[in-house]
Amino acid sequence: MVNHMEYEHLITTIKKRREMLQVTQVVLAELAGVSVRQLKQFESGKGNPTLQTLTKIGNALGMELTFQVKRTDTNT
């Protein structure tokens, strides 16, 4: 499960990048090949996008998204 703070940071980073590039949600959704609804839900923190969707959005913004997998069970 993704840490809530990390997810919020991801949302903020993507939204700030979109705004910096002066790209609307409609244009970004079109460039990324995702629905406007998906993008709006993600940016509002209500969506649950797949890694594929996040990658598409990141690519459209010229960002490389990297994901780290961590083991949380230290007992084994």
N, C-alpha and C positions, 0 to 999 in steps of 0.2 A: 504494500500500500504506500502511496506517495504521501510524504509528510505534508501537512496542510501549509506550513510556512513555505516550503519549497514550491508547492503548486501556486501559491499566491505570488511568489517571486517570478515564476514562469509567466503567469498571466500579465503581471505588471511589465515585465521586460518586453514581451511581444506587443503589448498595447503601446508602450512608449516608442518602440521602434516604428510601428505603423504611423503613429502621430508625427514622429520626427520626419518621416518620409512624406508626410502630408497625403496619405492614402486613406480613403474612406473604407469603412467596413465592406461596403458593396463591392468596391474595386478589388480589395484584398481577397474577398471570397471568390470573385471571378478568377483572379490570377492564380489562386491556390487550388481552384477546382473543388471548393467546398461550398456548402450552402451559407447564405447570409445568416440564417437562423443558427446554424452550428457555431459560426464565428461570434455572433452576439452572445450566445449562451456561454461560450468559453470565456469571453472577455468579462462577462458579468459574474463569473465564478459558478454558474449554474450548470454548465455543460460538463460532459465527461468524454472528451474527445479521445479517439484512439491514437496510438503512437503514429500511425500513418497520417492521420489528419494533422497532428501537430507538426510532423515533418513537412507536409505540404505547405502549411502556413509559414513555417520557418524558412523554407526554400524560397517562397514568394517574396519574403522580406529580406532575402540575402543573408540569412542567418544559418549557422550550423548548430542544430540542436543535438546535444549529446546526453545520453542517459546512463546513469550509473546503477548497477545492480549490487545491492548489499545483502549480506546474510544477516538476518536479525536474530536468529536462534543461536546463541553462543554456547548452548549446553551440549551440542553434538560435535 
